Amino acid sequence: MIQHSGLYFTLLFLASLCRGQRSDPDAERPSCSRCDLHLSCDCSHHGFTVVPTVTEHALILDLSFNNITTVTDNDLTGHTQLRALSLHGNQLSVIEPMAFDSLWSLEELDLSDNQLTALENTWFSKLGALQRLNLLNNPYRGLGSPAVFQGLVRLRRLALGGPALQELKRGDLGGVAQLEELTVHANNLTRYEPGALGDIWPLGRVTLSLHEPFLTNTALASAVLCDVSYPETPIILEDLHLTTKLSIQPLRESARRRIRSITFRNVFIADNTIVNLLVVLNGVPVTSLFVEGMTLVGEGRWENASWTDHRSIDEFLIRNVVVLDVYRFVSFLQLQFLLKYPRKVSVINAKVFVLPCATSELLENLQYLDLSDNLLTDLTLAETLCNGRGKLKDLRVLNISGNALKSLSTVSQLVKKLSKLTHLDISRTGYSSMPQGCSWPSLLRYLNISKAKLTTVTPCLPTTLEVLDLSNNDLKDFTLALPALRELHLSGNKLLRLPSGRLFPNLQTLIIQSNTLNMFGRSDLESYRRLQNLQAGQNKFVCSCEFVAFLQLDLMAGEDLHFADGEENYICDSPLDLQGQLVGQVHQSIVVCHQVLFVSVCCGVGLFVGIVLFISLWRLHALWYLKMTWAWVKAKRSSRRRRRVRDRMDSEPLLSYDAFVSYSERDATWVENFLVPELEEPSQNDSISARTREPLTLCLHKRDFLPGHWIVDNIMSAMEHSRRTVFILSENFVQSDWCRYELDFSHFWMFDGNAGRDAAILILLEPLSKDDVPKRFCKLRKLMSSTTYLEWPQEEDRRREFWRSLRIALRGEEEEED
């Protein structure tokens, strides 16, 4: 008991560990981010071995051609919006029961070409919206039980079977009430219960691959055809080998059910078998008989079926035909009992180099003729169309594309008398030039000359055209007026600009993709009065501001004009910084797109800032300080140059003056009448010491500045050659620019190391306090705060003391008392 308990807990631990490891299933899964604007994710051909993670908003998920082997219950969790899922071409062998349970909106599921050995009904139980299901080419032997399609009430297209399918039982398709298309690949089917496919009604197109049953078990093939043959259900039979009369017998069931349309695809058949087929279908109201991919043997003798009645045949098509021993084949004239009824005949890629006029004349009711991808030349085409005599009088549509035709004028002459011809396809031919004039049927409305080698367009084109396709040529312009044209295809040429809309007053659709178109604008489109749809993507667009703005407004809005090819086709080629970006997602700055406005605004802002700055500097007198500083620098340079000269001469600076007097010109009277006489010519009667009474030499700008020298140099020189600087302060001094220069120069001079701290002497001629001096004279205000100044007394008895103090200040010594 203890051992069992230990084992139980061990298993419980391992299970919890496994759950812990799977708690984050997306942790080790690769991701796929290749999703476009329409939420379509193309994750094909990427070598994934597990289902990758993609956005939960994806609408279409293509995982085809990978190496995925398993779809787990968690791989697609959350994809509730997914509409289509393709797992085609993987190695898928395991699908867990609830793998698709979250795909409530899924409409299309492709599981073809995998390794599914059995089908489970649990896969599809929650796919109530599924409309298309492809299970082809998986190695399952049967559809399984219970019915795997029981819950698919909306299923409309179903493809099942493969090389391993061996049995179909009644009830296998239970739940499938009606289908628009049913495809069954059962080449190796060995067991079939009648009614297995018989409960589906209505039933649209049916495609059957029954290679072995038609060869070895015609009863089984007959039973299958009996269950799916209805008058309005087209039958497509694939991969058949019909060389004996017995191999045709299963078709008697279809004939008995009066089918209207039958197609043989990838069939190996003999001429005598065709005769037997015509006998089987005698009197059956078959309106459409198609053969696609046929290998034909025999000599082409059909006389034994000439008595049969096939007047109901309206459409006859042969495509991709290989005739063995073609040299032994006789004329198709023996098929005249068939040729006179059809209104639509297509012989495509059948190596036909000529259809004799005698055969063409048998096509009495022909309205549609397709001879594309054959070996016709201008010469053999003339024989086919009876040299333009208009024998095919009811012909409305003629397709001779993909032939070795070279002369456009020859074709126009051959079809000129086909009075009812409205559609002509001469694309993929060798036309390299267009004549100036051509003759066309008067009712010609549609002309296709795409994928030729045309370099120019001439008036050869009929003016009656409503649809013209000139795509994939070498056209560089288009200047031909076509007043009735409604649709114009010009993709794949070398056009540099849109054709003028005035040439096409009724044009509604213009397709001009993959040219050398750089840009276009609203002005180019305004000439198109009725244009509704434009496809101009896949060009090398120059993403200018105007083009981007126009395309974003019109491409996104799409009110007047619809860009039918989608935003993803409009990609910038230049400039380099935008190369590869979608035009609709480009965001360009105002600097790039509105340069004039930007420059104007910048200039305006700059001018405003400049004005504000100028006013601020003016109010702060910064300009005056700058001007003064510049003058001081220049003067200082001159002073240093003179000092270096003295240093080389090893001489001391010469002091020529006792004081340099700085004063305003308006105070010159006081200086000349009081200061100069008192200091330079002292009176001998003054009761002062002899030393103090000695005359002083003053430097005045009026008499002592050297004429012809820069005034700033004179000021600097005067200060350098003077022991002191005397400032005569007054309101006039404050208003004088040169006085301000001299004041500031003296301040610099004092702190330059060449003068003492008391080199400046202030004399106030009138009462002037520090607060009366403007704030811009910061140095004067500082001097008045730190230096003792002399005030000129108005009383006579005090002036003696004033002069005594001034002389002592100028000489730098104390006068002894008497």
C-alpha positions in Angstrom: 0.0 0.0 0.0 2.9 2.4 0.8 4.5 1.5 -2.5 1.3 2.3 -4.4 1.0 5.6 -2.5 4.6 6.5 -3.4 4.0 5.7 -7.0 0.8 7.8 -7.0 2.5 10.9 -5.5 5.4 10.4 -8.0 3.0 10.4 -10.9 1.1 13.4 -9.5 4.4 15.3 -9.2 5.4 14.5 -12.8 1.9 15.6 -14.0 2.1 18.9 -12.1 5.6 19.4 -13.5 4.3 18.8 -17.0 1.5 21.3 -16.4 4.0 23.8 -15.1 6.1 23.3 -18.2 3.1 23.9 -20.4 1.7 26.8 -18.5 3.2 29.1 -21.0 2.8 27.4 -24.4 3.9 30.5 -26.4 7.3 30.8 -24.6 9.2 28.5 -26.9 7.1 28.9 -30.1 8.4 31.0 -33.0 6.6 34.0 -34.1 5.5 35.2 -37.5 4.9 38.9 -38.1 4.4 39.0 -41.9 0.9 40.5 -41.7 -0.3 43.1 -44.1 -2.7 46.0 -43.6 -5.7 43.7 -44.2 -4.6 41.4 -41.4 -3.6 38.7 -43.8 -0.6 36.8 -42.4 1.6 34.9 -44.9 3.7 32.5 -42.9 4.2 30.0 -45.7 7.6 28.5 -46.8 9.3 29.4 -43.5 10.3 26.0 -42.3 8.1 26.1 -39.1 7.9 22.8 -37.3 5.2 24.1 -34.9 2.4 26.6 -35.3 3.9 30.0 -34.8 2.4 32.8 -32.8 0.7 35.6 -34.7 -1.5 38.5 -33.8 -4.8 37.5 -32.4 -6.4 40.1 -34.8 -5.4 38.1 -37.9 -8.2 37.4 -40.4 -6.2 35.1 -42.7 -3.4 32.8 -41.7 -1.4 30.9 -44.3 0.9 28.2 -42.9 1.3 26.2 -46.0 4.5 24.5 -47.1 6.1 24.3 -43.7 7.1 21.2 -41.6 4.4 21.3 -39.0 3.5 17.9 -37.6 1.1 18.7 -34.8 -1.6 21.2 -34.0 -2.2 21.3 -30.2 -5.2 22.5 -28.3 -3.3 25.7 -27.4 -1.8 26.6 -30.7 -4.7 28.6 -32.1 -6.3 29.8 -28.8 -7.7 33.3 -29.0 -8.0 33.5 -32.8 -11.7 34.1 -32.6 -11.6 36.5 -35.6 -9.8 34.2 -38.0 -11.6 33.7 -41.3 -9.2 31.5 -43.3 -6.6 29.0 -42.2 -4.3 27.0 -44.5 -2.1 24.2 -43.4 -1.6 22.8 -46.9 1.6 21.0 -47.7 2.9 20.3 -44.2 3.7 17.0 -42.4 0.6 17.2 -40.3 -0.2 13.8 -38.6 -1.7 14.8 -35.3 -4.5 17.3 -34.6 -5.6 17.4 -31.0 -9.4 17.2 -30.3 -9.9 20.8 -29.3 -7.3 22.4 -31.7 -9.9 24.3 -33.7 -12.5 25.0 -30.9 -11.7 28.7 -30.6 -12.0 29.4 -34.3 -15.7 30.3 -34.2 -15.5 32.6 -37.2 -13.5 30.3 -39.4 -15.0 30.1 -42.9 -12.2 28.3 -44.8 -9.9 25.5 -43.7 -7.3 23.7 -45.9 -5.7 20.5 -44.5 -4.7 19.1 -47.9 -1.4 17.3 -48.7 -0.6 16.2 -45.1 -0.2 12.9 -43.3 -3.6 12.6 -41.6 -4.4 8.8 -41.4 -7.8 9.3 -39.9 -10.4 12.1 -39.6 -12.0 13.0 -36.2 -15.4 14.6 -35.9 -14.2 16.5 -32.8 -12.0 18.7 -35.0 -15.0 20.3 -36.7 -17.6 20.2 -34.0 -17.2 24.0 -33.1 -16.7 25.3 -36.6 -20.3 26.3 -37.3 -19.3 29.1 -39.7 -17.1 26.9 -41.9 -18.0 27.1 -45.6 -14.9 25.6 -47.3 -13.0 22.5 -46.3 -10.2 20.8 -48.2 -9.0 17.4 -47.0 -7.4 16.2 -50.3 -4.4 13.9 -50.5 -4.1 12.6 -47.0 -3.5 8.9 -46.3 -6.9 8.1 -44.7 -8.7 5.0 -46.1 -12.2 6.1 -45.1 -14.0 9.1 -43.7 -14.5 7.5 -40.3 -17.4 7.2 -37.9 -19.4 9.0 -36.6 -19.9 11.4 -39.5 -17.1 14.0 -39.3 -19.1 16.7 -41.0 -22.2 16.5 -38.8 -22.0 20.0 -37.4 -20.9 21.8 -40.6 -24.4 23.2 -41.5 -23.0 26.0 -43.6 -20.5 24.0 -45.5 -20.7 24.8 -49.2 -17.4 23.6 -50.7 -15.9 20.2 -49.8 -12.9 18.4 -51.2 -11.9 15.0 -49.9 -10.1 11.8 -50.8 -6.6 10.9 -52.1 -4.6 7.9 -53.2 -5.4 6.0 -50.1 -9.2 6.4 -50.1 -10.7 3.0 -50.6 -14.3 3.2 -49.4 -17.2 5.5 -49.1 -20.1 4.4 -47.0 -23.6 5.7 -46.8 -23.8 8.3 -44.0 -20.1 9.4 -44.3 -21.4 12.8 -45.4 -24.1 13.0 -42.9 -24.9 16.6 -42.0 -23.9 18.0 -45.4 -27.2 19.1 -46.8 -26.2 21.1 -49.8 -23.0 22.0 -51.6 -21.9 24.4 -54.3 -18.8 22.3 -55.1 -17.8 18.8 -54.3 -14.4 17.3 -55.2 -13.7 13.6 -54.6 -10.3 12.1 -55.4 -10.9 8.3 -55.4 -8.7 6.9 -58.1 -8.2 3.7 -56.0 -11.7 3.4 -54.6 -12.7 -0.3 -54.2 -15.9 0.0 -52.2 -18.9 2.3 -52.6 -22.3 2.1 -51.0 -24.9 3.6 -53.3 -26.3 6.7 -51.9 -23.1 7.7 -50.1 -23.1 10.9 -52.2 -26.7 10.9 -53.1 -28.2 12.7 -50.1 -26.6 16.1 -51.1 -29.1 18.4 -52.7 -28.8 20.9 -54.3 -25.4 20.0 -55.6 -23.3 22.3 -57.6 -20.2 21.5 -59.6 -18.8 17.9 -59.0 -15.2 16.9 -59.7 -14.5 13.2 -59.7 -11.1 11.3 -60.0 -12.0 7.7 -60.7 -9.1 6.3 -62.7 -9.2 2.6 -61.5 -13.0 2.3 -61.2 -13.4 3.4 -64.9 -10.8 0.8 -65.9 -11.6 -2.2 -63.7 -14.9 -1.6 -61.9 -17.4 0.2 -64.1 -20.3 -0.8 -61.8 -18.7 1.2 -59.0 -18.0 4.1 -61.3 -21.6 4.0 -62.5 -22.9 4.0 -58.9 -20.9 7.1 -58.1 -22.0 8.9 -61.2 -25.6 7.9 -60.6 -25.5 9.7 -57.2 -24.1 13.0 -58.4 -25.6 13.4 -61.9 -28.3 16.0 -62.1 -29.4 18.1 -65.1 -28.1 21.4 -63.6 -24.9 19.9 -62.0 -21.7 20.2 -64.1 -19.7 17.0 -64.0 -15.9 17.1 -64.2 -14.1 13.7 -64.7 -10.3 13.7 -64.1 -7.5 11.3 -64.7 -9.3 8.9 -67.0 -7.9 6.4 -69.5 -10.7 5.9 -72.1 -9.5 3.6 -74.8 -12.3 0.9 -74.9 -16.0 0.9 -75.3 -16.4 -0.6 -71.8 -14.7 2.4 -70.2 -17.5 4.7 -71.5 -20.3 2.7 -70.0 -20.4 4.5 -66.6 -21.3 7.7 -68.5 -24.7 6.1 -69.4 -25.8 6.9 -65.9 -25.1 10.5 -66.5 -26.7 10.4 -69.9 -29.8 8.8 -68.4 -30.0 11.7 -65.8 -29.9 14.2 -68.7 -26.8 16.1 -67.6 -26.1 19.4 -69.4 -22.4 20.0 -68.8 -19.5 17.5 -68.8 -15.8 18.1 -68.7 -12.9 15.7 -69.2 -9.6 16.8 -67.6 -6.3 15.0 -68.0 -7.7 12.3 -70.1 -6.1 9.8 -72.5 -8.6 8.9 -75.2 -8.8 7.3 -78.6 -10.8 8.5 -81.6 -13.0 5.4 -81.5 -13.8 6.1 -77.8 -14.9 9.6 -78.8 -17.3 8.0 -81.3 -18.6 5.7 -78.5 -19.0 8.8 -76.2 -21.0 10.6 -78.9 -23.2 7.6 -79.3 -23.8 7.4 -75.5 -24.7 11.1 -75.4 -26.9 10.9 -78.5 -30.0 13.0 -77.9 -28.9 14.0 -74.4 -29.3 17.8 -74.0 -25.6 18.4 -73.3 -25.0 22.1 -73.8 -21.3 22.3 -72.8 -18.6 19.8 -73.7 -15.1 20.6 -72.4 -11.8 18.7 -72.8 -8.8 20.1 -70.8 -5.6 18.2 -71.0 -6.1 15.5 -73.6 -3.8 13.0 -75.3 -5.5 11.8 -78.4 -4.6 8.7 -80.4 -6.0 7.4 -83.6 -6.5 8.8 -87.1 -9.4 11.1 -86.4 -12.2 9.2 -88.0 -15.6 10.1 -86.7 -18.0 8.8 -89.5 -19.6 6.2 -87.2 -21.1 9.0 -85.1 -22.4 11.2 -87.9 -25.9 10.0 -87.3 -26.0 11.1 -83.7 -28.0 14.1 -82.6 -26.1 16.8 -80.7 -27.9 19.9 -81.7 -28.1 21.0 -78.1 -24.4 21.6 -77.8 -23.8 25.3 -77.4 -20.3 25.5 -76.1 -17.3 23.4 -77.1 -13.8 23.7 -75.6 -10.5 21.9 -76.2 -7.4 23.0 -74.2 -3.9 21.6 -74.0 -4.2 18.9 -76.6 -1.5 16.5 -77.6 -2.2 14.5 -80.8 -0.1 11.4 -81.1 0.8 10.5 -84.7 -0.7 13.9 -85.9 0.5 13.2 -89.4 -2.1 10.4 -89.7 -5.0 12.6 -88.7 -7.6 13.5 -91.3 -9.5 16.8 -91.7 -12.1 18.0 -89.1 -14.6 18.2 -91.9 -16.0 14.9 -90.8 -17.1 16.6 -87.6 -19.5 18.8 -89.5 -22.5 17.2 -87.7 -21.1 18.8 -84.5 -19.6 22.1 -85.8 -22.8 23.7 -87.1 -24.5 23.9 -83.7 -22.1 25.5 -81.2 -22.2 29.2 -80.6 -19.0 29.2 -78.6 -15.9 27.3 -79.7 -12.5 27.3 -78.0 -9.4 25.5 -79.2 -6.6 26.6 -76.9 -3.0 25.5 -76.9 -3.7 22.7 -79.3 -0.8 23.3 -81.8 -3.3 24.4 -84.4 -1.5 26.2 -87.3 -4.5 26.6 -89.5 -8.3 26.1 -89.6 -9.3 25.6 -93.2 -11.8 28.1 -94.5 -14.1 25.1 -95.4 -14.1 24.1 -91.7 -14.7 27.7 -90.6 -17.7 27.9 -92.9 -19.3 25.0 -91.1 -19.5 27.1 -87.9 -22.8 28.6 -88.9 -24.0 29.7 -85.4 -20.6 30.7 -84.1 -20.5 33.9 -81.9 -17.4 33.2 -79.8 -14.1 31.8 -81.2 -11.0 31.3 -79.1 -7.9 30.2 -81.0 -5.3 31.5 -78.4 -1.9 30.0 -77.8 -1.6 28.1 -81.1 0.7 28.3 -84.1 -1.3 30.8 -86.3 0.6 33.2 -88.5 -0.7 36.2 -90.6 -0.9 33.9 -93.6 -2.7 31.0 -91.9 -5.0 33.4 -90.1 -6.1 34.7 -93.4 -7.1 31.2 -94.4 -8.9 30.6 -91.1 -10.9 33.8 -91.5 -11.6 33.1 -95.2 -9.4 36.0 -96.4 -11.7 38.6 -94.7 -14.8 37.7 -96.7 -16.9 37.9 -93.6 -18.0 34.2 -93.5 -18.4 34.2 -89.8 -21.2 36.7 -90.0 -22.5 36.2 -86.4 -19.1 36.3 -84.7 -19.0 38.7 -81.8 -15.9 37.7 -79.9 -12.6 36.7 -81.4 -9.5 35.7 -79.4 -6.3 35.0 -81.3 -3.9 36.0 -78.6 -0.6 34.1 -78.1 0.0 33.4 -81.8 2.9 34.4 -84.1 1.1 37.4 -85.6 3.1 40.4 -86.8 1.0 42.7 -88.9 -1.7 44.8 -87.2 -3.0 46.1 -90.5 -3.5 42.5 -91.8 -5.7 41.6 -88.8 -7.7 44.8 -89.2 -8.4 43.9 -92.8 -9.4 40.3 -92.0 -11.9 41.3 -89.4 -13.2 44.4 -91.2 -16.3 42.6 -92.6 -17.2 40.8 -89.4 -20.0 43.3 -88.9 -21.1 42.0 -85.4 -17.6 41.7 -83.9 -17.4 43.7 -80.6 -14.5 42.0 -78.8 -11.1 41.4 -80.3 -8.1 40.0 -78.3 -4.8 40.1 -80.2 -2.5 40.2 -77.1 0.8 38.4 -76.6 1.7 38.7 -80.3 4.6 40.1 -82.2 3.2 43.5 -83.1 6.0 46.1 -82.9 4.5 49.0 -84.8 1.1 50.4 -85.5 0.2 51.8 -89.0 -1.3 55.3 -89.3 -4.6 54.0 -90.6 -6.6 50.8 -90.1 -10.1 49.5 -91.0 -12.1 48.0 -88.2 -15.7 46.7 -87.7 -18.1 49.5 -86.8 -19.2 47.8 -83.6 -15.8 47.0 -82.2 -15.9 48.0 -78.5 -13.2 45.9 -76.8 -9.6 45.7 -78.1 -6.7 43.9 -76.3 -3.2 44.4 -77.6 -1.4 43.8 -74.3 2.0 42.1 -74.0 3.1 43.0 -77.5 6.1 45.3 -78.5 4.3 48.5 -79.4 6.3 51.7 -78.9 3.8 54.3 -80.2 0.1 54.7 -80.6 -1.4 56.0 -83.9 -4.9 56.8 -85.2 -5.0 53.1 -86.3 -7.0 52.5 -83.1 -10.7 52.7 -83.7 -12.6 55.6 -82.1 -15.5 53.3 -81.2 -13.5 51.6 -78.5 -15.0 51.5 -75.0 -12.3 49.2 -73.5 -8.6 49.3 -74.6 -5.8 47.2 -73.1 -2.3 48.3 -74.1 -0.6 47.0 -70.9 2.9 45.5 -71.0 4.1 47.3 -74.2 6.9 49.9 -74.6 4.7 53.0 -74.8 6.2 56.3 -73.5 3.2 58.5 -74.1 -0.4 58.3 -75.1 -1.9 61.3 -77.1 -4.7 59.7 -79.1 -8.3 60.9 -78.5 -10.8 58.2 -77.9 -14.1 59.8 -77.0 -16.1 56.6 -76.3 -13.4 55.0 -74.1 -14.6 53.9 -70.6 -11.7 51.7 -69.5 -8.0 52.1 -70.3 -5.2 49.6 -69.3 -1.7 51.0 -69.6 0.2 49.0 -66.9 3.7 47.8 -67.6 4.7 50.6 -70.0 7.2 53.5 -69.7 4.8 56.4 -69.2 6.2 59.3 -67.3 2.9 61.0 -66.7 -0.8 60.5 -66.8 -2.4 60.9 -70.3 -4.4 64.0 -70.6 -8.0 63.4 -69.5 -9.3 65.7 -72.2 -8.6 62.8 -74.7 -11.0 60.6 -72.9 -14.2 62.5 -71.8 -16.0 59.3 -70.8 -13.2 57.4 -69.1 -14.2 55.8 -65.9 -11.4 53.4 -65.1 -7.7 54.0 -65.7 -5.1 51.3 -64.8 -1.5 52.6 -65.1 0.5 50.5 -62.7 4.2 49.6 -63.1 5.3 52.5 -65.3 7.9 55.2 -64.7 5.3 57.5 -63.2 6.9 59.6 -60.5 3.9 61.6 -59.2 0.6 63.1 -60.1 -1.8 65.5 -58.5 -5.3 66.8 -58.4 -4.6 69.1 -61.4 -3.7 66.0 -63.5 -7.0 64.3 -62.5 -9.3 67.2 -62.9 -9.3 66.8 -66.7 -10.9 63.4 -66.2 -14.5 64.4 -65.9 -15.9 60.9 -65.2 -13.0 59.0 -63.7 -14.1 56.8 -60.8 -11.4 54.1 -60.5 -7.7 54.6 -60.7 -4.9 52.0 -60.3 -1.6 53.7 -60.3 0.4 51.7 -57.8 3.8 50.0 -58.2 5.4 53.0 -59.7 8.6 54.8 -58.6 7.0 57.6 -56.7 8.8 60.8 -55.7 7.2 61.5 -52.3 7.1 65.3 -52.5 5.0 67.2 -50.0 2.3 67.9 -52.6 2.0 64.3 -53.8 2.0 62.9 -50.3 -0.7 65.3 -49.2 -2.8 64.7 -52.2 -2.6 60.9 -52.1 -3.3 60.8 -48.4 -6.4 62.9 -48.7 -7.8 61.2 -51.8 -6.5 57.7 -51.2 -7.8 57.5 -47.7 -11.1 59.4 -48.3 -11.9 57.9 -51.7 -15.1 60.0 -52.1 -14.7 61.3 -55.6 -12.0 58.8 -56.8 -11.4 55.2 -55.8 -7.9 53.9 -55.7 -8.9 50.3 -56.6 -5.4 48.7 -56.1 -5.1 49.5 -52.4 -2.8 51.7 -50.3 -0.1 49.0 -50.1 0.9 49.5 -53.8 1.8 53.1 -53.3 5.4 53.1 -52.1 8.0 55.9 -52.0 11.1 55.4 -54.2 12.7 58.8 -53.3 13.9 60.7 -51.4 16.3 58.2 -49.8 15.0 58.7 -46.2 11.5 57.8 -47.3 12.4 54.9 -49.7 10.3 51.8 -49.2 7.7 53.5 -47.0 4.0 53.5 -47.8 2.9 56.9 -49.2 -0.2 56.7 -47.0 2.0 56.5 -43.8 4.5 59.2 -44.6 4.7 62.1 -42.2 6.7 65.1 -43.3 7.6 68.0 -41.2 6.6 71.6 -41.7 10.2 72.5 -42.3 10.3 70.3 -45.4 6.8 70.9 -46.7 6.3 74.6 -45.9 9.7 76.2 -46.3 8.5 79.6 -47.3 6.0 79.7 -44.4 8.7 78.3 -42.0 11.3 80.8 -43.1 8.8 83.7 -42.9 7.7 82.6 -39.4 11.4 82.1 -38.3 12.3 85.5 -39.7 9.4 87.1 -38.0 10.2 85.5 -34.7 13.9 86.3 -35.2 13.0 89.9 -36.0 10.8 90.1 -32.9 13.4 88.6 -30.7 16.0 90.9 -32.2 13.9 94.0 -31.5 13.2 92.8 -27.9 16.9 92.1 -27.4 17.9 95.4 -28.9 15.4 97.3 -26.7 16.6 95.3 -23.7 20.3 96.0 -24.5 19.5 99.7 -25.1 17.7 99.9 -21.8 20.6 98.2 -20.1 23.1 100.3 -22.1 24.9 97.2 -23.2 25.7 98.7 -26.6 27.4 101.6 -24.9 29.5 99.2 -22.7 30.4 97.2 -25.7 31.5 100.2 -27.7 33.5 101.5 -24.7 35.1 98.1 -24.1 36.1 97.8 -27.7 37.7 101.2 -27.6 39.5 100.3 -24.3 40.9 97.1 -25.9 42.2 99.0 -28.9 43.7 101.6 -26.6 45.1 99.0 -24.3 46.8 97.3 -27.2 48.5 100.6 -28.1 49.5 101.1 -24.5 51.1 97.7 -24.4 52.9 98.3 -27.6 54.4 101.5 -26.1 55.3 99.6 -22.9 57.2 96.9 -24.9 59.2 99.6 -26.6 60.1 101.1 -23.2 61.0 97.7 -21.9 63.4 97.1 -24.8 65.0 100.5 -24.2 65.2 99.8 -20.4 63.6 103.1 -19.5 61.0 104.0 -16.9 57.7 105.5 -18.0 57.9 109.3 -18.2 55.4 111.1 -16.0 54.9 114.5 -17.8 51.9 115.7 -15.8 50.8 115.9 -12.3 47.2 115.3 -13.3 45.0 114.6 -16.2 41.8 116.6 -16.0 38.7 115.0 -17.3 35.8 117.4 -17.6 32.9 118.3 -19.8 33.3 121.0 -22.4 30.5 122.8 -20.8 32.5 123.1 -17.6 35.6 124.4 -19.5 35.0 128.0 -18.1 35.5 126.8 -14.5 38.5 124.8 -15.4 40.2 127.6 -17.3 39.2 130.4 -14.9 39.6 128.6 -11.5 41.4 125.3 -11.7 44.3 126.0 -14.1 45.3 129.4 -12.6 45.1 128.1 -9.1 47.2 125.0 -9.7 49.6 126.0 -12.4 50.1 129.7 -11.3 49.7 129.7 -7.5 49.7 133.1 -5.7 52.8 133.8 -3.5 50.6 135.4 -0.9 49.0 132.2 0.1 49.8 131.1 3.5 50.9 127.6 2.5 54.1 125.8 2.6 56.7 126.4 -0.1 56.5 122.8 -1.4 52.7 122.9 -1.6 52.8 126.2 -3.4 55.0 124.9 -6.2 53.1 125.0 -9.6 51.5 121.7 -10.9 51.3 120.7 -14.5 47.9 119.7 -15.8 47.0 117.8 -18.9 44.0 119.3 -20.7 42.6 117.8 -23.8 42.2 121.2 -25.5 45.8 122.2 -25.4 47.8 119.0 -24.7 46.3 116.3 -26.9 48.4 115.6 -30.0 46.6 116.7 -33.1 46.0 113.9 -35.7 46.1 111.1 -33.1 43.1 108.9 -32.3 41.4 110.6 -29.3 41.3 107.3 -27.3 45.1 107.0 -27.8 45.4 110.6 -26.5 43.3 109.8 -23.4 45.3 106.6 -22.7 48.6 108.5 -23.2 47.5 111.3 -21.0 46.6 108.9 -18.2 49.9 107.0 -18.6 51.9 110.2 -18.3 49.9 111.7 -15.4 50.2 110.8 -11.7 46.6 111.5 -11.0 43.3 111.8 -12.9 41.0 114.6 -11.8 37.3 114.2 -12.7 35.2 117.4 -12.6 31.8 115.9 -11.8 28.6 117.7 -12.8 25.4 117.0 -14.7 27.4 118.0 -17.8 30.0 115.3 -17.1 27.4 112.6 -16.8 26.0 113.6 -20.2 29.4 113.6 -22.0 30.4 110.4 -23.8 34.1 111.2 -23.7 34.0 111.9 -20.0 32.4 108.5 -19.5 35.2 107.0 -21.6 37.8 108.8 -19.5 36.2 107.7 -16.3 36.1 104.0 -17.3 39.6 104.1 -18.7 40.9 105.5 -15.4 39.1 102.7 -13.6 40.8 100.1 -15.8 44.1 101.9 -15.4 43.8 101.8 -11.6 43.3 98.1 -11.6 45.8 97.3 -14.3 48.7 97.3 -11.9 50.3 100.5 -13.1 48.6 103.0 -10.9 47.6 103.3 -7.3 44.2 102.8 -5.8 43.8 106.6 -5.3 44.9 107.7 -8.8 41.4 109.2 -9.4 40.4 112.4 -7.7 36.7 113.5 -7.8 35.6 117.1 -7.7 31.9 117.9 -7.5 31.1 121.3 -9.0 27.5 121.0 -7.9 25.7 118.8 -5.5 25.6 115.2 -7.0 24.9 112.2 -4.9 25.5 108.6 -5.9 21.8 108.0 -6.4 21.7 110.9 -8.9 24.1 109.1 -11.1 22.4 106.8 -13.7 22.9 103.1 -12.9 24.7 102.5 -16.2 27.7 104.5 -14.7 28.4 101.7 -12.3 32.1 102.6 -12.0 31.4 106.2 -11.1 28.9 105.1 -8.5 31.5 102.7 -7.1 34.1 105.4 -7.0 31.7 107.8 -5.3 31.1 105.1 -2.7 34.8 104.2 -2.1 36.7 107.4 -2.8 36.6 110.7 -0.9 35.6 113.4 -3.2 36.0 117.2 -3.0 33.0 119.6 -3.3 33.5 123.0 -4.9 32.3 125.5 -2.3 30.1 128.3 -3.3 31.3 130.5 -0.4 34.5 132.4 -1.0 35.9 131.8 2.5 35.9 128.0 2.1 37.6 127.9 -1.2 41.1 128.3 0.3 40.7 125.1 2.2 39.3 123.4 -1.1 42.5 124.3 -3.0 44.7 123.3 -0.1 43.1 119.8 0.0 43.3 119.4 -3.8 47.0 120.3 -3.8 47.7 117.8 -1.1 45.7 115.1 -3.0 47.6 115.8 -6.2 51.0 115.7 -4.5 50.1 112.8 -2.3 51.4 114.3 1.0 50.0 116.0 4.0 50.6 119.7 4.3 52.1 120.8 7.6 50.0 123.2 9.6 51.1 126.8 9.8 
